[in-house]
Structure formats: structure tokens, C-alpha cells
């Protein structure tokens, strides 16, 4: 993704945070999209391994919301709508997503 100092607006800010979640946080998308799911289904072993990343779960640990990784069932997410979902008015990571980013930041800047 190319970022320019001239880019602005709510959608752009959402997109930068969302893509940061993918690239730095190594997180999966938390939205359902049947067309995308159908298009990538044949490439899943190379593109989307069946084991979800740390921001999703394959079971409900209690009070989580169903749907993620392009499908409405089979995965659970902590919040109804976080930055890794698809509402560009959302500006925050869920608590689990935030802890993933904080851990990765701590490891990236830790002194030996």
C-alpha cells in the first residue's frame, strides 16, 4: 500500500489502520463476503490457511460474535465491529487485536 501525505478522509484512515492490522499485526479479516470466499476458495491452502490467526477463534470463548474470514459461520470474533471488520467508521482495535499489536510492538523495539 502506498501512503501519501495528500491522502486523507475517514475511509483512508480506516484503510491504513485495517491494513496495518494485516501487515504488522498479522490478523485476519473479520467480515463475511461470500463472493470473496468463493473466489479464493480454490487458493485457500496457499492464501488463507484454515487455521485462523490470533484475532479469530474456531469456537466461541464466551460472548463473541459469529462470522469472519469471509464466512458467516465457523469463526468467531471478539467485537461486533472492529477495525478488522468492514465499517470504515470504526476506529479501534478490539481488546484482543490491541494486545496482538502491543505484543508485536514490544518485540520489535525490545533491547537485547
C-alpha positions in Angstrom: 0.0 0.0 0.0 1.3 3.4 -0.9 0.6 6.2 1.6 0.9 9.9 0.5 0.8 13.0 2.7 -2.0 14.2 0.5 -4.3 11.2 1.3 -6.9 12.0 3.9 -10.5 11.4 4.8 -12.2 8.9 7.1 -12.1 6.0 4.6 -8.4 6.4 4.0 -7.7 6.5 7.8 -9.7 3.3 8.3 -7.9 1.6 5.4 -4.5 2.5 6.8 -5.4 1.1 10.3 -7.1 -2.0 8.7 -4.1 -2.8 6.5 -1.7 -2.2 9.4 -3.7 -4.9 11.3 -2.9 -7.3 8.4 0.7 -6.4 7.8 2.1 -5.7 11.2 -0.5 -7.4 13.4 -0.7 -10.5 11.2 -4.5 -10.5 11.6 -7.3 -12.0 9.5 -10.3 -10.1 8.1 -13.3 -10.4 10.4 -16.0 -9.8 7.8 -18.1 -12.1 5.7 -18.0 -11.8 2.0 -19.4 -14.7 0.0 -18.1 -13.5 -3.3 -14.5 -13.2 -2.0 -14.8 -16.5 -0.2 -15.9 -18.2 -3.4 -13.1 -16.6 -5.4 -10.3 -17.6 -3.0 -11.7 -21.0 -2.1 -9.5 -22.8 -4.6 -6.4 -20.9 -3.4 -7.0 -21.3 0.4 -4.1 -23.7 1.1 -1.7 -21.1 -0.3 -3.5 -17.9 0.5 -5.7 -18.5 3.6 -4.7 -21.4 5.8 -7.7 -23.0 7.6 -6.2 -22.1 11.0 -7.3 -18.6 11.8 -4.8 -16.0 13.1 -4.9 -14.8 16.7 -7.7 -12.3 16.3 -10.3 -15.1 15.4 -11.3 -18.3 17.1 -12.8 -21.5 15.8 -15.1 -21.7 18.8 -17.0 -19.1 20.9 -14.9 -18.5 24.0 -17.9 -16.7 25.5 -19.8 -13.7 24.3 -18.1 -13.5 20.9 -19.8 -12.8 17.5 -20.1 -15.4 14.7 -18.5 -14.7 11.3 -15.1 -13.9 10.0 -12.5 -14.8 7.4 -15.1 -14.2 4.7 -17.7 -16.7 6.0 -20.7 -16.3 8.3 -20.0 -19.4 10.4 -17.0 -21.4 11.7 -15.1 -18.4 13.1 -15.8 -16.1 16.0 -14.6 -12.5 16.6 -14.4 -10.6 19.9 -16.3 -7.5 18.9 -19.3 -6.9 16.7 -17.4 -4.4 14.6 -13.7 -3.7 15.0 -11.1 -2.2 12.7 -10.6 -5.6 11.1 -14.3 -5.7 10.1 -15.8 -3.6 7.3 -17.3 -0.5 8.8 -14.9 2.4 8.0 -16.3 4.5 10.8 -14.8 2.1 13.3 -11.5 3.5 14.6 -10.3 1.0 17.2 -9.0 -2.5 17.5 -10.8 -4.9 19.8 -9.0 -5.7 23.1 -7.6 -8.9 21.6 -6.4 -7.1 18.5 -4.9 -4.4 20.6 -2.9 -6.8 22.7 -1.6 -8.5 19.5 -0.3 -5.2 18.2 1.2 -4.2 21.5 3.0 -7.6 21.9 4.4 -7.3 18.4 5.5 -3.7 19.0 7.2 -4.7 22.3 9.1 -7.5 20.5 10.0 -5.2 17.6 11.6 -2.5 19.8 12.9 -4.7 22.7 16.5 -4.3 23.5 18.7 -7.4 23.6 
